[in-house]
Amino acid sequence: MASSSAAGAGSTDPTAARRNNTKRPKYSKFTQQELPACKPILTPRAVISAFLLVSVVFVPIGVAALIASRKVVEIVYRYESKCIPPNVTDKVAYIQSSADKTCKFSLHVEKHMKSPIYVYYQLDNFYQNHRRYVKSRSDEQLRDPGEEDSTSACKPEDTANGKAIVPCGLIAWSLFNDTYSFSRDNHNLTVNKKGISWKSDREHKFGKNVFPKNFQNSSIKGGASLNESIPLSEQEDLIVWMRTAALPTFRKLYGKIEVDLNEGDSINVTLQNKYNTYSFNGRKKLVLSTTSWLGGKNDFLGIAYLTVGGLCFFLALAFTIVYFVKPRQLGDPTYLSWNRNPGGH
């Protein structure tokens, strides 16, 4: 019996050993959800007050945003079909030909437009957000003059005639190439094309020592050509185009007219209609626009604020009526667990 007891005392319980060897997490109030927390009691008065506060803040902001948007003066002219001669039946063949594509028309200024007046081109049904299109570029090549051969991501526009294309990729290849010139009373209106791109793009994404090379030298040209003596950091039309749009309808800044346009003025536009949107049923528009403290013309922000503010006011009114017409007995908050036992154990 003694030997048996000794053997039993010397034996080890496997379950106890596993329990002792288990790495238990270190205790903390965070893991045990015992940190101090705000536990407000949403009484009817608190809820009604919160809804009223939101409505009081949002409605004036919505009204101000809507007024600012309505003060913006815009002139929008769609021209992709009007700038095709009436006897042309094959629009794609015409736009790809070497025919003279000069188009002239007039824009009527209905309200005073204070400078600077921003000139945009708008494209519809153009999917710059397509995955393969967005990936077809080389940021290393755009920044660093030593990375001219970094064209692996630019296919099919990576090389031409056995040499690397700078800048490579479908985005650069499809650079918008319609041009606009404006006149008023037989006097030209200068379009300032400096500073139309993001400063961060000019200084960090496009190199000052990177110059276009072998660009638009393939058999099929996609858009505008680039001056090979000007570095990419100064090619602002390219920089604006390379910042791809998220939606199939987008505007990009072409330049700025830095004189006022008066009510009743007639602006003569001479346009070179070269960009091919006819292959994919795209639409082209010329936009002249002023700005406000909120930016361009966009009613969405003001309508959104007014909608949320109005909805909160309606809910506050509904809860107030219910509260007075059919009140409900509230429970005693002293019976809540965190009030009875602040430690949470």
Summary of the structure (lengths in Angstrom):
residues: 345
radius of gyration: 33.4
end to end distance: 48.0
largest distance: 123.7
contacts: 907
relative contact order: 0.21
helix: 35%
strand: 18%
